[in-house]
Amino acid sequence: MKQNFGLWLVAQHQREDWVGLFAFQARRDRAFPLEADPAGVRAYLKTKGADADAIDMLETAALEWGRA
């Protein structure tokens, strides 16, 4: 069974790329939806007023997660 997106993402926090940066920020956010799929994370980010860079990082991470 594939790990859900939110948990997969925060596990990437030590990477030295855009996914790692996004994961590091998500890991620090106590309200981050760990059980969410990419659409749920996108909805959460929009409620927080995320900028285009954050959405781009989400898309990059979601593509990688989808290939795993």
N, C-alpha and C positions, 0 to 999 in steps of 0.2 A: 504494500500500500504506500502510495506517495505521501510524503510529509506535507502538511498544509503550508501554504505560502508564507504566512506570517511567521511561523516558527522557523521555517527554512531561512527566511530573510535575516532574522536576528542572529542566527547561527553564523552568518557571513561577516560579522562585525570586525574581524581582524584582517580582512582582505585589504590590499592597498590599491583599490580601484573605486570606480563610482558605486558599484554595488556595496562594497565594504563601507564606504562613507554613509550611504543611505542606511545600511544596516546598523551602523554605529549610532546614528541619530534615532532610528526606530527603537533601538534597545534602551536608550536613555529616556524614552517617552513612556511613562508608566501607564498611560491610557491607550497605547498602541494596540490595535486589535490582532493579537497573536493567532487567533483562530481564523482569521479572515483569508479569503482568496484575493487575488489581485483587484477585482472589482470592489470588494469591501474595503481594501486599503485605499484605493483611489477615492472612494466616497468619504472615508475618514480624513484623508488629506485635504479634500475640498472643504470640509467643515472647519479645518484648521487654517484655511487660507493659503495653502501651499502654492508656491510659485511654479513656473514652467519647468525649472531645473529639477525640482522634486518629482514632478510628474514624469519627466524624462528618465530620471533614475529608477522610478517605479517600473516604467515600461521595460527598461534594460534588464532589471532584475526579474520581472515576470517572464520575459522571453527565455532567459537562462533557466529559470525554474521549470518552465514548460518543457524544456528539452531534457531535463534530468530524469 
